[in-house]
Amino acid sequence: MTDRARPITVADTDTAKEILIRRQDTHLDSLAERLREPRIRAILEPMLAGEPLGEMPDDDLRFAQDIGLVRMTAEGGLTVANPIYREIIVRSLAATPQASLPQIPTTWLAPDGHLDEERLLEAFLAFWKQHGEPLLGAAPYHEVAPHLVLMAFLHRVVNGGSIEREYAIGRGRMDLCVRHGRDTLAIEIKVWHPGRVDPLPDGLVQLDGYLAKMGLGSGWLVLFDRRPGIAPIAERLATFDAVTAGGRKVRVIRA
């Protein structure tokens, strides 16, 4: 029987949210179907990428608000209507890439069970070098295909942990917070689009702010290069260390 005297904790709320998401009630299942509609994709794809909305009919934007998928914030920006929808959207879009993943040996856990970031990085680099380009075609939203494949990989990693995501129009990035037991890893994703400058400098500034917000001293900055005519992933994949203006350590991954 429910103990009404026991206070509700953040962990309780997270557990309830996870149950709802996994249960896929009718309205959540219908939401997943909506994501394939071109007029919905035209709104959500730039939101996930942190890019401004392109030209679109006012009726399409109004429709997305009327069905309760997105809403206008008090500051006037567009955002996903609630945290559960924000999670459902990404999980649904990453489902096909996740189902397409090969078997990945669990090499990123230390003997005591904690998340070893160096081993995790090695596993991701090996995975991305061999499977990155083929899996990009499995993602339903082309502009955020690298984001979705990376998140599909990370879902295999957490296995009982959680991934928190922050994305919004005009931010130029997606922020991820991976939690596994007592370990926390902050990851910022940025894309090098055709005709734009290297996103590394802005990424370091933005990640510095995100790490400060999370109370962390280090994190990853993943830069996906989507310019045409560049070398294959296996040839351009590289990592190096950097330090933010705030003195926080960053592992930069050029993918």
C-alpha positions as CSV (number, residue, x, y, z in Angstrom):
1,M,0.0,0.0,0.0
2,T,1.2,3.5,-0.8
3,D,2.8,5.3,2.1
4,R,1.3,8.8,1.8
5,A,3.6,10.0,4.6
6,R,6.7,9.3,2.7
7,P,8.0,12.4,0.7
8,I,8.3,12.1,-3.1
9,T,11.9,12.4,-4.2
10,V,13.5,13.3,-7.5
11,A,14.3,9.6,-8.0
12,D,10.6,8.8,-7.6
13,T,9.6,11.3,-10.2
14,D,12.3,9.9,-12.6
15,T,11.0,6.4,-12.1
16,A,7.4,7.4,-12.8
17,K,8.5,9.2,-15.9
18,E,10.4,6.2,-17.1
19,I,7.4,3.9,-16.5
20,L,5.2,6.2,-18.6
21,I,7.7,6.3,-21.4
22,R,8.1,2.5,-21.5
23,R,4.4,1.9,-21.2
24,Q,3.8,3.8,-24.4
25,D,0.2,4.8,-23.6
26,T,-2.0,5.5,-26.6
27,H,-1.4,9.3,-26.7
28,L,2.4,8.7,-26.5
29,D,2.2,6.1,-29.2
30,S,0.3,8.6,-31.4
31,L,2.9,11.2,-30.7
32,A,5.6,8.9,-32.1
33,E,3.6,8.5,-35.3
34,R,3.3,12.3,-35.7
35,L,7.1,12.6,-35.8
36,R,7.2,11.2,-39.3
37,E,4.9,13.9,-40.7
38,P,6.8,16.4,-42.9
39,R,5.3,19.4,-41.2
40,I,6.2,18.2,-37.8
41,R,9.7,17.2,-38.9
42,A,10.2,20.7,-40.3
43,I,9.8,22.0,-36.8
44,L,11.5,19.4,-34.6
45,E,14.6,18.8,-36.8
46,P,16.0,22.3,-36.4
47,M,15.0,22.3,-32.7
48,L,17.0,19.1,-32.1
49,A,20.0,20.6,-34.0
50,G,19.7,23.9,-32.2
51,E,19.1,25.7,-35.5
52,P,16.6,28.4,-36.3
53,L,13.3,27.4,-38.0
54,G,13.2,27.7,-41.8
55,E,10.3,29.1,-43.8
56,M,7.1,27.3,-43.0
57,P,3.4,28.0,-43.2
58,D,1.9,29.6,-40.0
59,D,-0.7,26.8,-40.0
60,D,2.0,24.2,-39.5
61,L,3.4,25.9,-36.5
62,R,0.0,26.5,-35.1
63,F,-0.9,22.8,-35.7
64,A,2.2,21.6,-33.7
65,Q,1.1,23.9,-30.8
66,D,-2.6,22.8,-31.0
67,I,-1.8,19.1,-30.7
68,G,0.3,20.0,-27.6
69,L,3.7,19.0,-29.0
70,V,5.4,22.4,-28.6
71,R,4.7,25.6,-26.9
72,M,5.9,29.2,-26.7
73,T,8.0,30.0,-23.7
74,A,7.5,33.2,-21.6
75,E,10.6,34.6,-23.4
76,G,9.0,34.0,-26.8
77,G,11.0,31.0,-28.0
78,L,9.6,27.6,-29.1
79,T,10.2,24.6,-26.9
80,V,8.9,21.0,-26.6
81,A,5.8,21.0,-24.5
82,N,7.0,19.0,-21.5
83,P,9.9,16.8,-20.3
84,I,8.2,13.5,-21.2
85,Y,7.6,14.6,-24.8
86,R,11.2,15.8,-25.0
87,E,12.3,12.3,-24.0
88,I,9.8,10.4,-26.2
89,I,10.8,12.4,-29.3
90,V,14.5,11.6,-29.1
91,R,13.9,7.9,-28.1
92,S,11.5,7.4,-30.9
93,L,13.8,8.9,-33.5
94,A,16.8,7.0,-32.2
95,A,14.9,3.7,-32.2
96,T,15.9,2.6,-35.7
97,P,19.6,3.5,-35.3
98,Q,19.6,1.7,-31.9
99,A,18.0,-1.4,-33.4
100,S,20.7,-1.3,-36.2
101,L,23.6,-1.2,-33.8
102,P,26.0,-4.1,-33.9
103,Q,26.9,-6.1,-30.8
104,I,29.2,-3.9,-28.7
105,P,31.4,-5.5,-26.0
106,T,31.0,-3.8,-22.6
107,T,34.5,-2.6,-22.2
108,W,33.8,0.8,-20.6
109,L,33.1,-0.4,-17.0
110,A,36.0,-0.6,-14.5
111,P,36.2,-3.7,-12.2
112,D,34.4,-1.7,-9.4
113,G,31.5,-0.9,-11.8
114,H,32.1,2.8,-12.4
115,L,32.1,4.3,-15.9
116,D,35.7,4.6,-17.3
117,E,35.6,7.6,-19.6
118,E,38.8,6.6,-21.4
119,R,37.5,3.1,-22.2
120,L,34.2,4.6,-23.2
121,L,35.9,7.0,-25.6
122,E,37.9,4.1,-27.1
123,A,34.7,2.1,-27.6
124,F,32.9,5.0,-29.2
125,L,35.8,5.8,-31.6
126,A,36.1,2.2,-32.7
127,F,32.3,2.0,-33.1
128,W,32.1,5.3,-35.0
129,K,35.0,4.4,-37.3
130,Q,33.5,1.1,-38.4
131,H,29.8,1.8,-38.3
132,G,29.2,5.5,-38.2
133,E,28.6,6.2,-41.9
134,P,26.3,3.2,-42.6
135,L,24.2,4.0,-39.5
136,L,23.7,7.7,-40.4
137,G,21.4,6.5,-43.2
138,A,19.2,4.7,-40.6
139,A,18.2,7.9,-38.8
140,P,14.9,9.4,-39.9
141,Y,16.0,13.0,-39.5
142,H,19.0,13.7,-41.7
143,E,20.2,16.9,-40.1
144,V,20.5,15.3,-36.7
145,A,21.5,11.8,-37.8
146,P,24.9,12.0,-36.0
147,H,23.1,13.1,-32.7
148,L,20.7,10.2,-33.0
149,V,23.3,7.6,-33.7
150,L,25.5,8.8,-30.8
151,M,22.5,8.7,-28.4
152,A,21.6,5.2,-29.6
153,F,25.2,4.2,-28.7
154,L,25.0,5.9,-25.3
155,H,21.7,4.1,-24.5
156,R,23.6,0.9,-24.8
157,V,26.2,2.3,-22.4
158,V,24.0,3.5,-19.6
159,N,21.9,0.3,-19.3
160,G,20.0,1.3,-16.1
161,G,21.4,4.8,-15.9
162,S,20.0,7.8,-17.7
163,I,20.6,10.4,-20.4
164,E,19.3,13.9,-19.9
165,R,19.1,16.1,-23.0
166,E,18.8,19.9,-23.6
167,Y,17.9,21.2,-27.0
168,A,16.2,24.4,-28.3
169,I,16.0,26.6,-31.3
170,G,18.9,28.9,-32.0
171,R,21.3,27.4,-29.4
172,G,23.5,25.8,-32.1
173,R,24.1,22.6,-30.0
174,M,22.6,19.7,-28.1
175,D,23.7,19.1,-24.5
176,L,23.7,15.6,-23.0
177,C,24.2,14.5,-19.4
178,V,25.0,10.8,-19.1
179,R,24.5,9.3,-15.6
180,H,25.6,5.9,-14.7
181,G,25.6,5.1,-11.0
182,R,27.6,7.7,-9.3
183,D,29.3,8.8,-12.5
184,T,28.3,11.8,-14.6
185,L,29.6,12.7,-18.1
186,A,28.6,15.9,-19.8
187,I,28.7,15.9,-23.6
188,E,28.0,18.8,-26.0
189,I,27.3,18.0,-29.7
190,K,27.9,20.5,-32.4
191,V,27.8,20.2,-36.2
192,W,30.1,21.8,-38.7
193,H,27.7,22.8,-41.5
194,P,28.7,23.7,-45.1
195,G,29.7,27.3,-45.5
196,R,30.2,27.9,-41.8
197,V,33.4,28.3,-39.7
198,D,34.8,25.7,-37.4
199,P,32.4,25.3,-34.4
200,L,35.3,24.5,-32.0
201,P,35.7,28.0,-30.4
202,D,32.0,28.5,-29.8
203,G,31.7,24.9,-28.6
204,L,34.4,25.4,-25.9
205,V,32.6,28.6,-24.6
206,Q,29.2,26.9,-24.6
207,L,30.5,23.7,-23.0
208,D,32.2,25.8,-20.3
209,G,28.9,27.3,-19.4
210,Y,27.2,23.9,-19.4
211,L,29.8,22.3,-17.2
212,A,29.6,25.2,-14.8
213,K,25.8,24.7,-14.6
214,M,26.3,21.0,-13.9
215,G,29.0,21.6,-11.4
216,L,31.5,19.5,-13.4
217,G,35.2,20.1,-14.1
218,S,35.4,18.2,-17.4
219,G,33.4,17.0,-20.4
220,W,33.3,16.0,-24.0
221,L,32.8,18.2,-27.0
222,V,31.8,16.2,-30.1
223,L,32.1,18.0,-33.4
224,F,30.3,16.2,-36.3
225,D,31.6,17.4,-39.7
226,R,28.8,17.4,-42.3
227,R,30.6,19.3,-45.0
228,P,30.5,17.7,-48.5
229,G,33.7,16.4,-50.0
230,I,35.6,15.8,-46.7
231,A,37.6,12.6,-45.9
232,P,35.8,9.5,-44.8
233,I,35.1,9.1,-41.0
234,A,37.9,6.6,-40.6
235,E,40.5,9.1,-41.9
236,R,39.3,12.2,-40.2
237,L,38.3,10.9,-36.8
238,A,40.6,12.4,-34.1
239,T,40.6,13.5,-30.5
240,F,42.6,16.0,-28.5
241,D,42.5,17.8,-25.1
242,A,41.6,21.4,-24.6
243,V,40.9,23.7,-21.7
244,T,38.1,26.2,-21.5
245,A,38.4,29.8,-20.4
246,G,37.0,28.7,-17.0
247,G,39.8,26.2,-16.6
248,R,37.6,23.1,-17.3
249,K,39.1,20.1,-19.1
250,V,37.6,19.1,-22.4
251,R,38.1,16.1,-24.6
252,V,37.4,17.2,-28.2
253,I,36.3,14.6,-30.6
254,R,36.3,15.5,-34.3
255,A,33.9,13.1,-36.0
